[in-house]
């Protein structure tokens, strides 16, 4: 019986039988796949996107958004969407300082878009809801990459339909390289000891089609009962090196993952959303909300087998089990060879620390996320909520104002988490971030600087990255202005 069917039947019975049955229904609303996954499929590694250099030296990528069918299981294939394939997209890789361009063709029967999540770029190239691509059209964004080495990603951002389009399969990684990171002896052989892991939950119906209904009692949207990694069900990865770098992306619509290994082994967090940390942080658990990325390094010994899992989370609240917070999930199995190469290391010093905490903010703003709105205003594509000045440092205090889980993503910038409820943030929030989980009623002070690009007419977004919340209106818009506006413009964009 599917999880949603069980919850629906449980709700009907609970209402008929009273409080005791309700308690039983609530207690049973959880998934546990530990030890139940066969891990019988090799982990698919998304191919690196092919590119060409044009006459001016710009690297050009051709992307084709298309519908298709993908065989995840034995039996009928699943209707899916993909980019240069039937499901997911290729990994785009580019270096800092490199001029890149795209020719993105939409071969679907409806409009969509491609947003470059975590990328610093002009608003007109951002791929948000103002840059939709009509069926049959080709979008040609172009910019110069100018940010540290990091694991980014790309996905649709069409207003009101982001959750649906991403769930169908439109997701890919975007890796930025730079000389400083390249000079380190970190694992860096793509698909060998440097492994992308796009982690997503899906529910299949009896005909193997994606089922996108939300669980009864849930507040976040779709919570799937099976896990895909790079589009692979029950994946295993054959380890050939002592150290392996995993680029973890929570590519789900709503589910949180509390990553850890089946033997509780420690691993090293080396990078957050915006790039490498100054030094590695050793831990045995890591919580990622939708849209967040992390790079971790895991050490293996010859001949061993260990599973990456998702553990229960403490942050779901009384009804969090309906949204998967009580779930225990097997993610991927790692099988180490009898002999492992040992040519990489975790350097004592890696990236640079964000340094915005000592700077004077030009402005402070406050945001409260609740009731499908931010600051009591649901998203309106025709409304600019405020303007910021190019080059200015701002501090945004963000709070989750209700008992449901939200997170917060800002386009164009990487921010620094200054404090959480007035305290120094935990180690996993001390690097550069563009998405942060908001624990209810805690206050997050985020420092960010808006640089390089101005446009008084085309906005960037800020929003909850739980996609149902975003689609239902938990999003706002801001523009970056070249000069401090005056007169009426100051009131319109302040």
C-alpha positions as CSV (number, residue, x, y, z in Angstrom):
1,X,0.0,0.0,0.0
2,X,1.3,3.4,-0.9
3,X,2.0,5.8,1.9
4,X,-0.6,8.3,0.8
5,X,-3.3,5.6,0.5
6,X,-2.4,4.5,4.0
7,X,-2.6,8.0,5.4
8,X,-6.0,8.6,3.7
9,X,-7.5,5.4,5.0
10,X,-6.0,6.1,8.4
11,X,-7.6,9.5,8.5
12,X,-11.0,8.1,7.6
13,X,-10.8,5.5,10.3
14,X,-9.4,7.9,12.8
15,X,-12.3,10.3,12.4
16,X,-14.7,7.4,12.9
17,X,-13.0,5.9,15.9
18,X,-12.0,9.0,17.9
19,X,-8.9,10.2,19.7
20,X,-7.2,6.9,20.2
21,X,-7.3,6.1,16.5
22,X,-6.1,9.6,15.7
23,X,-3.1,9.1,17.9
24,X,-2.4,5.8,16.2
25,X,-2.7,7.4,12.8
26,X,-0.4,10.2,13.6
27,X,2.2,7.8,15.1
28,X,2.1,5.6,11.9
29,X,2.6,8.5,9.5
30,X,6.3,7.9,8.8
31,X,8.5,6.0,6.4
32,X,11.3,3.7,7.2
33,X,13.3,2.2,4.4
34,X,16.5,1.4,6.3
35,X,17.6,-2.1,5.2
36,X,14.8,-2.4,2.7
37,X,16.4,-0.9,-0.4
38,X,18.1,-3.4,-2.7
39,X,20.8,-1.0,-4.0
40,X,21.0,-3.0,-7.3
41,X,21.5,-0.1,-9.8
42,X,24.8,1.7,-10.5
43,X,24.6,5.3,-9.7
44,X,24.1,7.4,-12.8
45,X,26.5,10.3,-13.1
46,X,25.1,13.2,-15.2
47,X,27.3,13.8,-18.2
48,X,29.2,17.1,-18.5
49,X,27.5,19.4,-20.9
50,X,29.3,19.8,-24.2
51,X,30.2,23.3,-25.4
52,X,31.9,25.1,-28.2
53,X,34.0,28.3,-28.3
54,X,32.6,31.0,-30.7
55,X,34.8,33.4,-32.6
56,X,35.0,35.8,-29.7
57,X,36.1,33.2,-27.2
58,X,32.7,32.8,-25.5
59,X,31.9,29.2,-24.4
60,X,28.5,28.3,-25.8
61,X,26.2,25.5,-24.4
62,X,23.2,24.2,-26.3
63,X,20.4,23.0,-24.0
64,X,17.1,21.4,-25.2
65,X,14.2,21.2,-22.8
66,X,12.1,18.2,-23.8
67,X,9.4,15.7,-22.8
68,X,10.3,12.0,-22.8
69,X,9.9,8.7,-21.1
70,X,12.3,7.3,-18.5
71,X,12.6,3.7,-17.2
72,X,13.1,3.9,-13.4
73,X,11.6,0.5,-12.8
74,X,10.9,-2.7,-14.6
75,X,7.6,-2.3,-16.5
76,X,6.0,0.9,-18.0
77,X,8.3,3.9,-18.5
78,X,7.5,7.1,-16.7
79,X,6.5,10.3,-18.5
80,X,9.3,12.8,-17.6
81,X,10.9,16.1,-18.7
82,X,14.6,16.6,-19.2
83,X,17.3,18.8,-20.6
84,X,19.3,17.1,-23.4
85,X,17.7,13.9,-22.3
86,X,14.6,12.4,-20.8
87,X,15.2,13.2,-17.1
88,X,17.4,15.8,-15.4
89,X,20.1,17.8,-17.3
90,X,23.8,17.6,-17.9
91,X,26.2,19.1,-15.4
92,X,27.4,22.5,-16.7
93,X,31.0,23.3,-15.7
94,X,32.7,26.7,-16.2
95,X,35.6,28.6,-14.7
96,X,35.7,31.9,-12.9
97,X,36.4,34.7,-15.4
98,X,35.0,32.7,-18.3
99,X,32.4,34.3,-20.7
100,X,29.6,31.8,-21.2
101,X,26.5,31.8,-23.3
102,X,23.5,29.4,-23.8
103,X,21.0,28.6,-26.5
104,X,18.1,27.1,-24.6
105,X,15.3,25.7,-26.7
106,X,11.9,24.9,-25.2
107,X,10.4,21.9,-27.0
108,X,7.7,21.4,-24.4
109,X,4.0,22.3,-25.1
110,X,4.0,25.0,-22.4
111,X,6.2,27.8,-21.2
112,X,9.0,27.2,-18.7
113,X,12.2,28.9,-17.6
114,X,15.8,28.1,-16.4
115,X,17.0,29.8,-13.3
116,X,20.7,29.7,-12.3
117,X,20.4,29.1,-8.6
118,X,23.3,30.6,-6.6
119,X,24.8,32.4,-9.6
120,X,25.9,36.1,-9.5
121,X,24.6,37.5,-12.8
122,X,22.5,40.3,-14.3
123,X,18.8,40.2,-13.5
124,X,17.9,39.8,-17.2
125,X,19.9,36.6,-17.3
126,X,18.6,35.2,-14.0
127,X,15.9,32.9,-15.5
128,X,13.2,33.8,-13.0
129,X,9.5,34.3,-13.7
130,X,10.2,37.3,-15.9
131,X,12.4,35.3,-18.3
132,X,10.0,32.6,-19.4
133,X,10.6,30.6,-22.6
134,X,7.6,30.1,-24.8
135,X,7.1,26.7,-26.6
136,X,9.4,26.6,-29.6
137,X,11.4,29.6,-28.5
138,X,15.1,29.8,-27.8
139,X,16.5,31.9,-24.9
140,X,20.1,33.1,-25.2
141,X,21.5,34.4,-21.9
142,X,25.1,35.3,-21.6
143,X,27.4,36.5,-18.8
144,X,30.9,36.3,-17.4
145,X,31.3,34.0,-14.4
146,X,32.6,36.0,-11.4
147,X,32.4,34.1,-8.1
148,X,34.4,31.5,-6.2
149,X,34.4,27.8,-7.0
150,X,31.1,26.3,-5.9
151,X,28.4,23.8,-6.5
152,X,25.3,25.6,-8.0
153,X,22.3,24.2,-9.9
154,X,19.7,25.2,-12.4
155,X,15.9,24.6,-12.4
156,X,12.6,26.1,-13.6
157,X,11.3,29.2,-12.0
158,X,7.9,29.8,-13.7
159,X,5.6,31.6,-11.3
160,X,2.9,29.2,-10.0
161,X,4.4,26.2,-11.7
162,X,7.9,25.8,-10.4
163,X,7.0,22.8,-8.2
164,X,5.3,21.0,-11.1
165,X,8.1,21.6,-13.6
166,X,10.9,20.6,-11.2
167,X,9.0,17.4,-10.1
168,X,8.7,16.3,-13.8
169,X,12.5,16.4,-14.0
170,X,14.0,19.8,-15.0
171,X,17.0,19.9,-12.7
172,X,20.8,20.0,-13.3
173,X,24.1,20.9,-11.5
174,X,26.3,23.8,-12.3
175,X,29.9,23.6,-11.1
176,X,32.0,26.7,-10.9
177,X,35.8,26.2,-10.8
178,X,38.6,28.7,-10.0
179,X,42.4,28.6,-9.9
180,X,42.6,28.6,-6.1
181,X,40.4,25.6,-5.6
182,X,42.1,23.8,-8.5
183,X,45.5,24.2,-6.8
184,X,44.3,22.2,-3.8
185,X,44.7,18.5,-3.5
186,X,41.0,17.9,-3.0
187,X,39.3,15.0,-4.8
188,X,38.4,16.5,-8.2
189,X,38.0,13.7,-10.8
190,X,34.4,14.1,-11.9
191,X,32.4,10.9,-11.4
192,X,35.3,9.1,-9.8
193,X,36.2,10.8,-6.5
194,X,34.2,13.9,-7.1
195,X,30.6,12.8,-7.4
196,X,27.4,14.9,-8.0
197,X,24.4,13.6,-6.0
198,X,21.1,15.2,-6.9
199,X,18.8,13.8,-4.2
200,X,15.1,13.8,-4.9
201,X,12.0,12.1,-3.6
202,X,9.2,10.8,-5.9
203,X,6.1,8.7,-5.6
204,X,5.1,6.4,-8.4
205,X,1.5,5.2,-9.0
206,X,0.6,1.7,-10.2
207,X,1.5,2.6,-13.8
208,X,4.9,3.9,-12.7
209,X,3.9,7.6,-13.3
210,X,4.9,10.3,-11.0
211,X,2.2,11.1,-8.4
212,X,2.4,14.7,-7.1
213,X,-0.3,14.7,-4.4
214,X,0.6,16.0,-1.0
215,X,0.2,13.8,2.1
216,X,-2.9,14.2,4.2
217,X,-2.0,16.5,7.1
218,X,1.1,17.8,5.4
219,X,2.1,21.4,5.0
220,X,5.0,21.4,2.6
221,X,3.6,19.9,-0.6
222,X,4.8,16.7,-2.3
223,X,6.6,14.2,0.0
224,X,7.7,11.2,-2.0
225,X,8.1,7.7,-0.7
226,X,11.0,6.6,-2.9
227,X,14.4,8.3,-3.3
228,X,16.2,9.0,-6.6
229,X,19.8,10.0,-6.8
230,X,20.8,11.4,-10.2
231,X,17.6,9.7,-11.4
232,X,18.6,6.3,-10.0
233,X,16.5,4.2,-7.7
234,X,18.4,2.1,-5.3
235,X,21.8,3.3,-6.4
236,X,25.2,2.0,-5.5
237,X,28.6,3.6,-6.2
238,X,31.8,1.7,-6.5
239,X,34.5,3.5,-4.6
240,X,38.1,3.4,-6.0
241,X,39.8,6.1,-3.9
242,X,40.3,6.5,-0.1
243,X,38.7,10.0,-0.1
244,X,35.5,10.7,-2.0
245,X,34.0,14.2,-2.4
246,X,30.2,14.2,-2.6
247,X,28.4,17.2,-4.0
248,X,25.0,16.9,-2.2
249,X,22.1,18.8,-3.7
250,X,18.7,18.7,-2.0
251,X,16.8,18.8,-5.3
252,X,13.4,17.9,-3.8
253,X,10.3,20.1,-3.8
254,X,9.7,19.9,-0.1
255,X,11.5,17.1,1.8
256,X,14.4,17.8,4.2
257,X,17.3,15.4,4.3
258,X,19.3,14.7,7.5
259,X,22.3,13.0,6.0
260,X,24.5,10.6,7.8
261,X,26.1,7.1,7.3
262,X,24.8,3.8,8.5
263,X,27.8,3.2,10.7
264,X,27.8,6.8,12.0
265,X,31.2,7.5,10.6
266,X,32.3,11.1,10.6
267,X,32.7,13.1,7.4
268,X,34.1,16.5,6.6
269,X,32.0,19.4,5.4
270,X,34.3,21.4,3.0
271,X,31.8,23.7,1.2
272,X,28.4,25.2,1.5
273,X,26.2,26.9,-1.1
274,X,28.6,29.5,-2.2
275,X,31.9,27.7,-2.0
276,X,34.7,26.3,0.1
277,X,34.9,26.8,3.8
278,X,38.2,28.2,5.3
279,X,38.7,24.8,7.0
280,X,36.8,21.5,7.1
281,X,34.2,20.8,9.8
282,X,34.0,17.2,10.9
283,X,30.5,15.9,11.7
284,X,28.3,12.8,11.4
285,X,25.0,14.5,10.5
286,X,24.1,17.3,8.0
287,X,20.6,18.7,7.5
288,X,19.8,20.2,4.0
289,X,16.5,21.9,3.1
290,X,15.3,22.2,-0.5
291,X,17.7,24.1,-2.7
292,X,20.7,23.8,-0.3
293,X,24.0,22.3,-1.4
294,X,27.0,20.9,0.6
295,X,30.3,19.3,-0.4
296,X,31.4,16.6,2.0
297,X,34.5,14.4,1.9
298,X,34.2,10.8,3.2
299,X,37.0,8.4,3.9
300,X,36.7,4.7,3.0
301,X,38.7,1.6,3.8
302,X,39.4,-1.2,1.3
303,X,36.6,-3.7,0.9
304,X,34.0,-2.1,3.1
305,X,30.3,-1.3,2.3
306,X,28.4,1.5,3.9
307,X,25.1,3.3,3.2
308,X,24.3,7.0,3.0
309,X,21.0,7.6,4.9
310,X,18.6,10.3,5.9
311,X,17.9,10.3,9.6
312,X,14.9,11.8,11.5
313,X,14.8,15.5,12.1
314,X,13.9,17.4,15.2
315,X,12.6,20.5,13.5
316,X,9.2,19.3,12.1
317,X,7.0,20.3,15.0
318,X,4.1,18.2,16.4
319,X,2.7,17.3,12.9
320,X,6.1,17.2,11.1
321,X,5.8,13.5,10.6
322,X,3.3,14.1,7.9
323,X,6.0,16.0,6.0
324,X,8.6,13.4,6.4
325,X,10.5,14.6,9.5
326,X,10.1,11.2,11.2
327,X,11.2,9.3,8.1
328,X,14.3,7.1,8.0
329,X,15.5,6.6,4.4
330,X,18.3,4.7,2.7
331,X,19.8,6.9,0.0
332,X,22.9,5.3,-1.7
333,X,25.3,2.4,-1.0
334,X,29.0,2.8,-1.3
335,X,31.1,-0.3,-2.1
336,X,34.9,0.1,-1.7
337,X,37.3,-1.8,-3.9
338,X,39.9,-4.1,-2.4
339,X,42.6,-1.5,-3.2
340,X,42.0,2.2,-3.0
341,X,44.1,5.0,-4.5
342,X,45.2,7.6,-2.0
343,X,46.4,10.7,-3.8
344,X,44.2,13.5,-2.4
345,X,43.8,15.2,0.9
346,X,41.7,17.7,2.9
347,X,43.9,20.8,3.2
348,X,44.2,22.6,6.5
349,X,43.3,25.8,4.7
350,X,40.8,25.9,1.8
351,X,38.6,28.9,1.0
352,X,38.1,32.3,2.5
353,X,35.6,33.1,5.2
354,X,32.8,35.6,4.5
355,X,33.8,38.9,6.0
356,X,30.6,41.0,6.1
357,X,30.0,40.9,9.9
358,X,32.3,43.9,10.7
359,X,31.1,46.2,7.9
360,X,28.5,48.9,8.4
361,X,25.2,48.1,6.8
362,X,23.6,50.8,4.6
363,X,20.1,49.4,5.6
364,X,18.4,46.8,7.7
365,X,15.2,45.1,6.6
366,X,12.9,42.6,8.3
367,X,11.0,39.7,6.7
368,X,8.4,37.4,8.2
369,X,7.4,34.3,6.3
370,X,3.9,33.0,7.1
371,X,0.4,32.4,5.6
372,X,1.7,32.0,1.9
373,X,3.2,35.5,2.1
374,X,6.2,37.5,3.1
375,X,5.4,40.5,5.4
376,X,1.7,39.8,4.8
377,X,2.2,40.4,1.0
378,X,1.7,37.5,-1.4
379,X,3.7,37.5,-4.6
380,X,2.7,40.0,-7.3
381,X,4.7,39.9,-10.6
382,X,3.7,43.6,-11.2
383,X,5.0,44.8,-7.8
384,X,8.6,45.7,-7.0
385,X,8.9,45.4,-3.2
386,X,12.0,47.6,-2.8
387,X,15.2,48.7,-4.3
388,X,18.8,48.3,-3.1
389,X,21.8,50.3,-4.1
390,X,24.6,48.7,-6.1
391,X,27.6,48.2,-3.9
392,X,25.6,48.5,-0.7
393,X,25.8,46.1,2.2
394,X,22.4,45.3,3.8
395,X,21.4,43.1,6.8
396,X,18.1,41.3,6.5
397,X,16.5,39.8,9.6
398,X,14.4,36.9,8.5
399,X,11.9,35.0,10.7
400,X,9.6,32.0,10.2
401,X,6.4,33.3,11.8
402,X,4.4,30.1,12.0
403,X,4.9,26.5,13.0
404,X,5.5,25.2,9.5
405,X,8.9,24.7,8.0
406,X,10.2,27.4,5.6
407,X,13.6,28.3,4.2
408,X,14.8,31.5,2.5
409,X,16.6,32.0,-0.8
410,X,17.9,35.2,-2.3
411,X,18.8,35.5,-6.0
412,X,22.1,37.0,-7.2
413,X,24.0,37.1,-3.9
414,X,25.7,34.8,-1.4
415,X,25.0,36.0,2.1
416,X,26.6,35.5,5.4
417,X,24.6,34.3,8.4
418,X,25.6,36.7,11.1
419,X,23.6,35.3,14.0
420,X,20.8,32.9,14.8
421,X,18.7,34.3,17.7
422,X,21.6,36.5,18.6
423,X,24.1,33.6,18.8
424,X,27.0,32.6,16.5
425,X,25.6,30.4,13.8
426,X,26.4,26.7,13.9
427,X,29.4,25.6,11.8
428,X,27.4,24.5,8.8
429,X,25.9,28.0,8.4
430,X,29.2,29.9,8.6
431,X,30.2,29.7,5.0
432,X,28.7,31.5,2.0
433,X,25.0,30.7,1.6
434,X,22.1,31.6,-0.7
435,X,19.5,29.3,1.0
436,X,19.0,28.8,4.7
437,X,16.5,26.7,6.7
438,X,14.3,28.8,9.0
439,X,13.6,27.1,12.2
440,X,10.2,28.5,13.4
441,X,10.4,31.7,15.5
442,X,14.2,32.0,15.4
443,X,15.7,35.2,14.0
444,X,18.3,34.9,11.3
445,X,20.4,38.0,10.5
446,X,21.8,37.8,7.0
447,X,24.4,40.1,5.6
448,X,24.7,40.6,1.8
449,X,26.3,42.9,-0.6
450,X,24.8,43.8,-4.0
451,X,27.5,44.4,-6.6
452,X,28.2,44.8,-10.3
453,X,24.7,44.6,-11.9
454,X,21.9,47.2,-11.9
455,X,18.5,47.2,-13.6
456,X,15.7,49.5,-12.4
457,X,13.1,47.4,-14.3
458,X,14.0,43.8,-14.0
459,X,13.9,42.3,-10.5
460,X,15.6,39.5,-8.6
461,X,13.5,37.2,-6.3
462,X,13.6,36.3,-2.6
463,X,11.4,33.5,-1.5
464,X,10.8,30.3,0.4
465,X,12.4,27.4,-1.5
466,X,9.7,24.9,-0.4
467,X,8.2,25.0,-3.8
468,X,4.5,24.8,-3.0
469,X,5.0,27.8,-0.6
470,X,6.8,29.7,-3.4
471,X,4.1,28.9,-5.9
472,X,1.3,29.9,-3.6
473,X,2.9,33.4,-3.0
474,X,5.7,33.3,-0.5
475,X,8.0,35.3,-2.7
476,X,9.0,39.0,-3.3
477,X,11.0,41.0,-5.8
478,X,13.7,43.6,-5.5
479,X,15.7,45.7,-8.0
480,X,19.4,46.8,-7.8
481,X,19.7,50.5,-8.6
482,X,22.8,52.4,-9.7
483,X,22.0,55.5,-7.7
484,X,20.0,56.3,-4.6
485,X,16.6,57.2,-6.1
486,X,14.8,60.4,-5.2
487,X,11.3,61.7,-5.3
488,X,8.5,59.3,-6.2
489,X,11.0,56.6,-7.2
490,X,12.4,56.5,-3.7
491,X,8.9,55.7,-2.4
492,X,8.3,53.1,-5.1
493,X,11.6,51.3,-4.6
494,X,12.4,51.9,-0.9
